[in-house]
Every structure is written in structure tokens, then in C-alpha cells.
Amino acid sequence: MRFRASEIASLVDGAVIGEDVSVDGATQDSRTLLAGQLFVAIVAVRDGHDFVHAAVAAGAPAYLSERGAWPTIEATAILVDSTRDALAALGRSARRRVDGAVIGVTGSVGKTSTKDLIASALTASHRVFASEKSFNNELGVPLTLVNAPDDVEAVVVEMGARGLGHIARLCAIAQPTIGVVTAVGDAHVEQFGSIDAVAQGKGELIESLPDSGVAVLSAADPRVLAMARRTRARSITFGEGGDVVACAVVMHDDLTSTFTAKTPWGTTTVVLGARGVHNVDNALAALAVAGVCGVLPDVAAVGLRSPRWSPWRMELHRTREGARVINDSYNANPTSMAAALRALAALPARRRLAVLGVMAELGDARDAQHRAVRELAETLGIAELAVAAPAYGGAGVGSVDEALERIGDLDADDAVLVKGSRVAGLDVLAARLLER
């Protein structure tokens, strides 16, 4: 969205130093800044004020700076007490410009995939904008709103949390009219303290909905279904036993699927481009949101055939020798690990190998959950190689280089899954498998 520097200053209680220039959108990352964007100098592990020079050189007409750290550079500066608070205020202002639906998506697993599928299902009929990658925190949510085009008709906002109150704060910025909860699971139990606390935190999205809003809830998860009692908004459910269901599911050799979707708005055949049977339920959530937004199932299904997709999530590649590599390295928790292993088991292959990184933030259940993943791999007939993750037990390796050496040569009859939490950095391993 386009803002003038003076407008931003009035919204965030700031002061403009320099010309009253216009900006289109915003970013906190000087490396990805597009010419015309506002640069927001966030103080984190690295101080964003150190990168103002690079941002201006990349084409930022203006930058948002904290008063005490203002670097005097020949570009328009907007000085504030806190750039984080200012970004939140700017996000709230951008939200007020959106006349259409704002869809919040959360859950312990599947929220990024579901966000992508919702955006894809709406694309044929709406000017839609969605969170980039997993921009789902106190920076990503306002940046999503600020970067939406001025003529946007629907915004899909992913929402993550590491404790109670986090999603409530994100909802105060995004003010969603539709809330989607995919599941409640073990992810982030270490931060929340218990799975019931995870459910309480995820349900803050549903509590935030206006009476005229809609809660889109997984019928397969009792903790998610119970969230309907926390709102006066109407509820629509998806998955087995829900309002939007799949039948006659056929899985293909490339892990895509075809199924019949039955919805309150009609029945359609979906050829789903997202890989893995677990994405069928995510697609049902997307069809539910599309229906709420007035999109008929046949129209929504067009977008699901070739969905827009965030990187490193169930990507299927082939090496030069023809081996299949599933790059699902962006993140991992017990539920998504199990889904990825079952997807690997479904691939036609002589040898199947899962290269697994640590699953983070599991709290006291950490060791038991890692062992359960290893046992599932063994049950499915999959060889398992842990990288810098001793919690799996057994013999593992300590580095990407060791893993590549252990994997050895691959041929056309081999299939490899690469998956771990983001901190494991296994995207590097997946890339090197495809390069060699």
C-alpha cells in the first residue's frame, strides 16, 4: 500500500526529517528490499539501523528509525520511539483500508500450506494477497498488511504463537473476519507449557472474530471443534465428519491427489497440486473459506490445481540420476514428520531414506517424540539418518557433509526425504543433493 511519509508520521506519532516522499509497502530486510519500499530498522539480534545505508542504496525513499539510533543519511527519516510499535500501528492503518475479507490462519501444523491453498482457491475470483513464506509474527503480520496492494479484495494472514496472548496481539492488528484453525498439537509445547495451553492460545484467533465473522475449524480435532464455543461467529467445519469433506481420494505417483469435495455450496472434483495426503484436509479448509467468500467450488478448484506454494514444503525434485528428493526442510513437528514419512512411503522406489533433523520446542516430550518418529520410519520400511539430532537414538551423523557421505550415490530407484525444524538447516543438504 502507498503511504506518504507525513501520513506515516501522523499514524505512528513520529517526526519526518527530509522530504515528504511516498513509499509503496515496507520491509525490515535490506537484502530483499524492493525500490520504493519503506525500510523499517528493527532492533533484534542484529540492529536494523546498521543496514539503513544498504536499504537506501537499494532504493528505499524513506526509513523508519528509533530516535536514539537515528543514522543521519541523505534520505527521508521517520523518527519514532519504537520501530516495532510503529510497524504495528502502520499495519493497523493498512488493515483499515481493506474492504474485503481478512482471513487469519493458525494451527500447530499445516498453517503455511493452508494459507497458500486459501490464497490459491481465491485467486480466480479475488485480488488476493497472502503472507510471504511464514511471515506470521509481530513483524510479519503488519508487513503482510502494509505490502498488500491498494486494490486488494482479500488478505490471508498466517498467525504463529509461542505463548498465550501472542495471537490476540496479532489479531488486534489484523482484525480478521474469518479465522481458520488447522489443528492443535505438540508444536511449541515447550513455550506454552501444555497442549491445553496451546489450544487456548490458538483459540484466541476465534475469540477475536466479530459476530458477523466465520470460524473455519477442523472436524478431526476435538480441541479445535471446542473453539466454536468461544465465539458468537458462525462456524463451518472441514475434514471427516465436517461440513466440507473429501471422498474418493486417489493418490498419484508424484504425491498429488484427486478427490471429490462435498461442500454446502456444491460438489466438485479437485485435482490437487499440493503433495501429500495430509494436504487434502488443508485443501478442504481452503474450499470452506472460498465458499464463505462467495466462490463456488468449481471456481476454487481451478486455483488448487497449481497452487502458489511457499518454498521447502513437500517439494518433489529429481537428481541428475533420477532419484526423487522430497524437500520438506522448512519445519517439523511430530504430526508433520509422520505425514512426510507416509508420503515418502507412498513413492514408488527400491530404497527409501529419511534424512531427519531435530524437531524443536517439544519440551519434556522431546525424546519420546523423536523415538516415535524413528519407530514409524522403521514400521514403514524407511531407512533413517539423523543429522545432529541424537534424540532419535541410534547412529546418526553430526553434519551435512557427513550425511552426504553416508547417503552415497543415488539412482533412479531411490527416494529421499529431507525434513527437520528450521534450526536444523537441512535446506542446505537438500540443495546439495540436487547439485551433485
C-alpha positions, -999 to 999 in steps of 0.1 A, spaced: 0 0 0 11 35 -7 18 60 21 33 94 23 60 100 49 39 126 66 9 102 68 31 75 84 44 100 109 9 110 120 -1 74 123 29 63 144 35 95 164 67 101 146 86 131 131 97 134 95 132 145 87 135 153 50 112 154 21 76 142 22 82 112 -1 58 83 -9 66 47 -2 49 15 -15 50 -12 11 77 -19 37 104 -43 47 127 -49 76 153 -67 54 176 -46 33 186 -77 12 151 -82 -2 140 -45 -3 122 -35 -35 128 0 -48 101 23 -34 96 4 -1 99 19 33 128 3 53 119 -4 89 150 -5 112 142 -33 137 164 -38 167 169 -76 171 199 -99 172 213 -75 146 204 -39 147 185 -28 116 199 7 119 232 -7 108 216 -15 74 199 18 66 227 27 42 222 -5 23 185 0 22 187 35 9 212 23 -18 187 -4 -28 160 22 -34 143 29 -1 129 65 -4 125 66 34 133 47 66 117 43 100 142 48 128 142 49 165 151 84 177 181 73 198 197 54 170 190 77 140 217 74 114 220 107 96 217 96 59 205 116 29 171 101 27 138 108 44 138 96 80 107 90 102 118 90 138 98 71 164 103 58 199 99 21 189 100 9 153 82 -23 164 53 -4 178 53 19 148 52 -10 124 22 -24 143 4 9 141 11 11 104 -2 -24 100 -35 -14 117 -38 15 94 -33 -7 63 -59 -31 77 -85 -3 78 -81 2 40 -91 -34 33 -128 -36 24 -129 -73 18 -122 -104 39 -91 -107 61 -85 -144 68 -64 -154 98 -48 -189 97 -33 -206 127 -27 -242 140 1 -264 153 6 -279 118 -3 -270 83 -9 -233 87 15 -222 59 2 -248 35 -34 -239 43 -26 -202 39 -11 -209 5 -41 -231 -6 -66 -205 6 -49 -178 -15 -49 -201 -45 -85 -210 -41 -95 -173 -40 -72 -162 -69 -97 -169 -97 -122 -145 -83 -105 -121 -59 -75 -98 -59 -58 -117 -31 -26 -111 -11 -11 -136 14 17 -137 39 51 -144 24 66 -177 34 59 -179 71 57 -142 80 34 -149 110 47 -130 140 46 -94 153 67 -82 123 53 -105 96 16 -98 102 18 -59 99 42 -63 70 17 -85 52 -10 -59 55 13 -30 46 25 -48 15 -9 -57 2 -19 -37 -29 -43 -8 -26 -70 -26 -46 -68 -59 -26 -100 -78 -21 -89 -105 3 -58 -108 26 -47 -141 40 -26 -137 72 -7 -166 88 -5 -163 126 20 -181 148 24 -180 186 49 -190 212 28 -182 242 -6 -171 254 -16 -137 242 5 -137 211 -23 -144 186 -46 -120 204 -20 -92 198 -17 -102 161 -55 -102 158 -56 -66 173 -35 -56 142 -51 -78 115 -88 -78 128 -97 -110 109 -132 -116 96 -126 -153 90 -105 -175 113 -91 -208 103 -76 -233 128 -60 -264 113 -50 -284 144 -37 -284 179 -6 -305 185 27 -307 203 45 -279 184 56 -252 208 45 -271 239 79 -261 253 68 -224 252 31 -229 261 36 -255 289 9 -279 279 -12 -289 249 -43 -274 265 -24 -241 267 -16 -245 230 -53 -249 223 -61 -218 245 -36 -198 225 -47 -209 191 -83 -202 200 -75 -165 205 -80 -162 168 -115 -175 171 -123 -152 201 -112 -122 181 -138 -127 153 -167 -103 150 -202 -116 154 -206 -114 116 -174 -134 111 -169 -171 104 -148 -197 122 -134 -224 99 -125 -254 121 -111 -289 117 -137 -315 124 -109 -340 131 -96 -323 162 -118 -321 193 -97 -292 207 -103 -272 176 -140 -280 174 -144 -268 210 -133 -234 199 -167 -228 184 -179 -221 219 -155 -192 222 -172 -170 196 -206 -157 185 -194 -160 149 -209 -189 129 -187 -220 124 -180 -242 94 -161 -274 98 -139 -293 74 -125 -328 73 -141 -362 81 -175 -356 97 -174 -319 88 -194 -296 65 -167 -298 38 -155 -333 32 -134 -353 7 -143 -387 -7 -129 -409 -34 -94 -397 -27 -68 -410 -53 -31 -405 -47 -8 -403 -77 28 -413 -80 40 -377 -77 22 -374 -44 -5 -351 -58 -41 -362 -54 -76 -362 -70 -107 -362 -49 -144 -353 -48 -151 -324 -24 -186 -321 -10 -194 -286 4 -225 -267 14 -221 -248 -19 -219 -278 -42 -198 -308 -51 -167 -306 -73 -137 -327 -84 -104 -314 -71 -71 -321 -88 -48 -310 -60 -13 -299 -69 -1 -298 -33 17 -330 -24 8 -355 4 -25 -369 15 -23 -346 45 -29 -316 22 -63 -329 13 -77 -316 46 -58 -283 41 -75 -280 7 -109 -286 23 -102 -257 46 -94 -236 16 -127 -246 -1 -145 -237 31 -130 -202 31 -137 -198 -6 -173 -208 -1 -177 -182 27 -162 -156 4 -188 -165 -23 -165 -186 -45 -182 -217 -60 -163 -250 -55 -157 -254 -93 -140 -220 -94 -120 -225 -63 -108 -259 -75 -91 -242 -105 -66 -225 -82 -60 -257 -62 -47 -274 -93 -15 -254 -94 -13 -237 -60 11 -209 -51 35 -225 -27 60 -214 -1 95 -229 -5 109 -261 11 75 -276 18 69 -310 2 88 -300 -29 95 -331 -51 127 -329 -72 148 -354 -92 186 -356 -91 206 -359 -122 205 -397 -118 167 -396 -115 164 -402 -77 134 -385 -61 141 -360 -33 113 -346 -11 125 -313 3 103 -306 33 130 -289 52 113 -257 63 100 -270 96 90 -301 115 69 -314 144 56 -349 152 25 -346 131 42 -332 100 70 -357 104 45 -386 103 28 -371 73 61 -367 54 72 -402 62 39 -416 49 43 -396 17 78 -410 13 65 -445 18 39 -439 -10 66 -431 -36 75 -459 -59 111 -467 -50 135 -495 -43 153 -477 -15 137 -450 7 158 -429 31 146 -402 55 172 -376 64 159 -361 96 168 -331 116 158 -321 151 122 -313 160 124 -282 182 103 -269 210 87 -302 222 95 -297 259 96 -328 281 82 -350 253 112 -343 231 130 -377 234 98 -398 233 85 -379 202 118 -383 183 119 -420 191 83 -424 179 93 -408 146 122 -433 142 99 -462 151 73 -450 125 101 -449 98 111 -485 107 75 -496 105 71 -481 71 103 -497 59 122 -465 56 159 -462 64 165 -432 88 195 -410 91 195 -383 118 217 -352 113 229 -335 145 198 -349 163 208 -375 189 173 -376 204 163 -400 176 186 -426 191 208 -450 171 237 -440 149 235 -406 133 258 -380 118 269 -347 131 269 -326 99 255 -321 64 289 -332 49 288 -365 69 252 -370 58 260 -366 22 289 -391 25 266 -416 43 239 -413 17 263 -421 -10 253 -424 -47 217 -423 -56 200 -438 -86 166 -436 -103 151 -462 -79 159 -442 -48 137 -418 -29 150 -394 -1 130 -372 23 148 -343 39 130 -328 69 137 -311 102 129 -279 121 142 -247 106 170 -246 131 184 -279 116 193 -261 83 186 -291 62 176 -270 32 214 -268 26 215 -306 24 186 -308 0 202 -283 -23 235 -302 -23 218 -335 -31 203 -319 -62 236 -302 -72 258 -332 -72 
